[in-house]
Each structure stands twice: as structure tokens, then as C-alpha cells.
């Protein structure tokens, strides 16, 4: 897997956010999974953990990995990207559900055995009704299981659930705390979300300087919304 560019987070940012979400995600943490190296690299390009978001390369690598029909993790990822139109894939929710239904039992078995990527995908399955009945409480349980083993996107999604109040009460402070875990590991969208949170004072103390820091991190990795936000706060 490609080396992760994470950088060092200034201590004052960590102190201001007042983290209570649990232990930090440690970039480079070994994760038990049967997922292929091509899929893991695809995820890094998708999230920006590679140092730069490149959805086209992420899509190419995922498609290559999914040519092996026995690779249930890659197949479930194909369902995930079609579910909402991620990674340049067309938005085809019916196809996503069909694909997920074909592998969900195997993914569940892998997750139950401790596979981290499968645990994350079970969170997605319950979050987006892929092969199972939608259940936000179950989604949160699986996301937390994956996040506790260092899964970056799981931390990202837990932050989203606290922001939206899906399966938990709305809690902007916890949302920001979980996004910080993911952003520290190089995930670009949580860095954008932290910029927005600090700019608005939502769940964290309002601070234009810290907002600018997170927008700059996201913009440097290719996030257009962060670049626009930087222009706005300069005015």
C-alpha cells in the first residue's frame, strides 16, 4: 500500500476539539483483512490518504480487483460505490442492492471473524440497506468495530452519523471528534468538514485560523470545495 501523507497536527487543534471519542487512529495501523492490495490502494486514492484524491485511479483499481468473482470484499465495494454514485461509478441503487445480496452472507461471516474491511462494509450495508434491512443502530455498531481497529472510513462515517443523528442523537462535538480521527490519517472529506465546523463554531470553538488549516489540508489533496472555502474566508 502506498505511504500515507498525514502531516503533524498542531497541538492547539487537538486541545481545542476536546476529543472524547476514544483512541486515535494510528496511520499505518496493521488491519486484519482479506482485502486485496489493489482494493486497499483504490480506497487510499478515493479518500486522499494516498496524498491526493484520484477517483479515476480508485475506480480503475477497484474494477481490476473486482474481476475476481470470488473476492467478496471487492464485490461488496462495487455495491457500495453504485449505491450512491461514489468513485465515478453511476448511481444505480437497485443494482447495488442486487450485488450486495449476492455476497452479504460471506461478508458477514468475514466480519464476524474479525476482518476489518468486512466490518466496515457491514456498517455500510446497514447504513444504506445493501443486502440487509436498514438499521442505523447496527450500522453504528459495525462502524465502531471497524474504527476501533483503525479503519479510517469507519471513523469518517461515524462522524457523519453523529452529525445527522442516524442511530444516535445529533452531537456536533462528537461528529467533529470522529472526523478528526479520520482527517489525521489523511481522509480529505473529514478535513473539509472540520474546516466547516471551525468556521461555523459547530461542535468546536469557532476559529477562522483552524478552519483555514483544515481547508488548506483538504485543498492540497485536491478537494475543490475546500479551495472555494479558502477563497471565501480570505475575503
N, C-alpha and C positions, 0 to 999 in steps of 0.2 A: 504494500500500500504506500502511496506517496506520502512524503513527510508533511506534517501539518504545520501551517504557519499560525501560531496563536498569539505571539507577542506577550508582553508583560502588562498586566492591568494595573494602573496606578492605585496605590493603596487607598487613597481617599475615596475612590469609587466603590471599592469593596466595603469600606466603612459606612458610607452614606446609604448603601442599599440595605444594610442591616439584615444579612442573609439568615433565614431560619429554615430553608428548605432541605437542609441536610448536607452531606459531604460534597465537596467539589467534584465535578467531572475532571478526571485527570487525562489530558490529551495523551494519546498513545496507549491508554489502558488496554491490556490484552482482554479480548472478549471471546467467550466460548461460542462459536457458531460454525455451522457447516457451510455458510455462505461463501461463494467463490470470490477470489481476489478481484475479478472483473466487476462483480456487483459492488464490492466494497469501494473500489475506485470510482464507480459510477456515482455512488452516494456522496463521495467526497467532492466530486465535481458539481453535483446537484446542490449541495449545501454551501459550498465555498470553502470547506475545510481544506481543500487542496491549495488554497491561497487565492483562487479566482473561480467565480461561478462560471460554469460552462455547461449549459443544459444540453447542447447538441452532443458534446462528447459523452455526457452522462447517459443520454438516450442511446447513443451508439454502443456503449459498453454494456448497458442493460440488455439491449436486444441480442447482442452476441451471447451473453450469459444465458439468456432465456431460450436459446436454440436447443439446449439440452432439456428435453421434456421431463426428465427425472429430477431436475433441480426445482424443488417445490418453493424454495425461498425466492429465487428469481421469478418464478411464475406468479407468486403472490405479489411481488413488486410490480409486475406487469398489471395485475388487477388494481393495485394501489394508484399507479400513475393514470390509468384510464378513468378511475373513479372521479377525479376532479380535474383532469387535464394537466397533470404535472409533467415536468420534464419534456415538454414539447409534444407529448402524446395527445391524440384527440380525446376530448371529453366524451366518454361512452360508458355511462354508469351501468347500463344493462349488461354490456359485455364484461365490465369489471366484476359484477356480481356473479356472472356465469363462470368466469375464470376462477374467482375466489372459491366458489362452491366446489370446484373440482379438486382443490388441494387443501381445503381448510382443515380437514381431519389430520392430515400429515403435519401441517404447520402447527396445529395444536399439540400434537404429540412431541414435536421437537421443542416447543416452548415449555411444555411440562417437564422435559428432561433437562432444561436449563439453557437452551440455545437462546442467546441474547437477541439476535436479529429476529428469530421467530417470535419471541416475546413481544418485541416492538410491533411486529406485524399483526399479532393478535390484538394489540391495542388499537391498531388501525382498523382491523376487522370490526370490532365492536363500536368504534367511533363512527365508521362510515357504512355500517351494515353490509359488510362484504363476506358473504357466506354464513353469516350469523344474524340473529335479530339484534338491532341496535340497542346498546346498553352502555351508557356513559360511565356508570359505576365500574363495570367490567373493563371498559377501555382504560380508565384511570388505573385500575389495579395492574393491568399488564404493562402500561406505560411506566409505572413506578418500578415495577420489577426490572424492566429493561434499563431504566435510568439509574437504578441502584448499582447496576453492573457497568455503568459508564457510557450507556448509549446516548449519543448526542441528540438525535432527532426525538427521542423519547422525552428528554428534558424540555426541548423546544415545544413539543405538543402539550406537555403538562402545563407549561406557561400559558398556552392558548386556552386550555380548559379552565384555568383559573380566571383568565381574562373574560371568557364568555359565560362562565357559570355552568359548564356542562359536567354533570356528575358531581359537582362541588359548588359551594357558594362562591359567588363572584368575589375575587380578592385580588385587586391590582398589585398589592405588595408581594404576594406570593407569586403572581404571574411574573413580575419583574425579577424575582429571585431565581426562578427556574430559567428564565431567558438568559440571565447572567451566566448560569452554569453552561448553557449551550454556546453562548457568544464567546466565552473564554476559550472554548475548544475550537472556535473558528467558524461556527454556523452564522451565516450572514444575516438571515431574516431576523433572528433574535437581537442581533446588534442594531438593526434598524428599529425594532420595537423598543429597545432600551432608549435609543435616541428620542423616539416619540414620547416615551414615558417621562424622561427627564425634562424634555421641552415643556410638557404639559403639567408636570408635577403630579403624575398619576401613579400612585403606589410608591413613589420615591420623592425625595425633596426636589423641588424644581431647580434646575441648574442648566443654563444655556451652555456653559463650558463642558459639562459632562455630556450633554446632548450632542454637542459638536464632536466630541471624542468618538462617540459610538457611530454617529453618522459618517465620520471620516473612515472608520474601520470598514463599515459596510460599503461605502462608495469605492474605497480602494480595491475591494473584491468584485466590483462591477455592478453593484446594486443602483439602478437608475433612480429609484425613489429616494435613496439616501443622498444622492448627488443633488437632486431637486431640493431636498430639505436643507442641505448645506447652503445653497444659494438663498433660500428663504430666510434663514436665521442670520445671515450676514447683513440683511437689509435693516 
